[in-house]
Amino acid sequence: MLDYRTVYDEALYGESLARPVPHRLLDTSPRLWTVGYWQLQVPETRPRPAPDLQRMVSELRAWTDWSSRCLADVLHTTHTTILNVETGRPVLPSHSGPLRRRIADAHDVIDRVHTLVDRNPATTADVMQTQPSSGRPSAMDELRQGNPARAYLAAIDVVQPRQAGLLVGRRPRQPGGSNAALHD
């Protein structure tokens, strides 16, 4: 116990204060704060980036305007898992299997397609759902089957269909127009 009475003792027992207590301002210098008579050293706060899965899922939904159910259908999971990932809850490999790999693959493909169509979400979703003229499955179907490379090729076929016939370059070959021998 203290040997002398303080201002706080007087206020604690309900007695009126003999003199008003001056209000102390909070000194917020960059690293050292003074609160009353105490000096506190507050560490710098650094913003933490969002977890990769959370960032990728939110970007996928922004790039395509898909609902959580549609994205979950592509990734072979439930819409509640997608919502949990978006809110930052941890993903357990025992429950979701290779979900991290499927999200990363879908993110890579849709990022490239989104860039191809001038960053238009409606066009990106349309390209992903449209079946190419070659009769192959759509990019979304290929992602469902776990084939990201084929999904990207299907999306490219939708954006710029292949031309039928022989391969023709910008400068078609003319007889006798060769500059080098064939064996070089």
Helices and strands as residue ranges (DSSP letters): H 7-12, E 27-28, E 32-35, E 38-41, H 52-64, H 68-75, H 79-86, H 93-96, H 99-116, H 121-129, H 139-144, H 148-159
